[in-house]
């Protein structure tokens, strides 16, 4: 009886030991299977990130992603394993794909509606109340005149000269109506060393006037219909420090006959010993006249302001001119300058401002959320966006007629691909080995 009891007791101890062995062996092999499985998943996700980068290597303004790995700690479920359980792991995971906002190279395209950001910042598109951000500036004009992205989101900015309200920019909202010139102001110098001259009598031809004049300048003005006309301004020296200035238009513009000088008016300029027009005489240093056009435009009451002229030795020339007139006509082309100004070139040769393209910056670009179509959304982590004009602060300037290229380095991506591929294969081998060992252990303890 005692031998039977001893045998039963021994069998029970063996069975218990085998059960404990079965439990521990199975747990350890299952842990190896779990960790290798997580390794396969993580490296597969990393390969997918590399694949996304490589596929977008030619996408303008694309920002490459980087898979960030993190270890997984195992949970302790058995106090008997506490001496190793506290340091054991349960594999790896991809916690996030971080975007790299390093600027790409700026490539010249020659297209007027292509614009690249040469510094920090983003263009704003979509809803003015909740703008989306993008670095891609290959804009287009919709059928309704709205400036938009290639995927159809309206581009946000300031319309005209208003820089207070953020709105979708309408490229057709341009004042193309003609404005007649009423004031033409000339800046320049008349050579003090020139000899005296006498204005020819009324009715003289242009050739006679040009020969008699000490200095002749020609400037353009506009009538109420937007047609351009030339005004000839002739200087005649009466005596030291005193000049007579007469202005003419071509008779072809007034109906008097082609090539016939039609005088607009004249004025006498008096300079002081320093070569300046005395401020007391500034108001009277302008030619006043009325021009009756033959093309149906309203008569022009023209003032040619000469108070900014000087009389110094060293040459006669017009250095600058300003006028308040503008020609009309259709829009021929658009351009965007380095400060974000959007301009329309008119058939008249003039340039009208359509609006301004601002730039937005955020406190933390790592917090931006990728939304597809080269768009990003702000989050609580990115912070609030700040809007400014290009060339001010940290926004950088714009590069007209250009696009930012992708910041993907294909050679570097292939290096990462090889690393992730080896990691994937190694974890596959661990999974296969653990699976075979588990089968063998189960067969052994049966």
Buried (B, 14 or more C-beta within 10 A) or exposed (E): EEEEEEEEEEEEEEEEEEEEEBEEBBEBBEBBBBBBBBBBBBBBBBBBBBEBBBEBBEBBBBBBBBBEBEEBEBEEEEEEBEEEBEEBEBBBBBEEBEBEBEBBEBEEBEBBBBBBBBBBBBBBBBEBEEBBBBBBBBBBBEEEBBBBBEEEBBBBBBBBEEBEEBBBBBBEBBBBEBBBBEBBBBBBBBBBEBEEBEBBEEEBEBEEBBEBBBBBBEBBBBBBBBBBBEBBBBBBBBEEBBBBBBBBBBBBBBEBEEEBBBBBBBBEBBBEEEBBBEEEBBEEBBBBBEBEBEEEBEEBEBBBBBBBBBBBEEEBEBEEBEBBBBBBBEBEEBBBBBEBBBBBBBEBEBEBBBBBBBBBBBEEBEBBBEEEBBBBBBEEEBBEBBBBBBBEBEBBBBBBBBBBBBBBBEEEBEEBBEBBBEBBEBBBEBBEBBBEBBEEBEEEEE
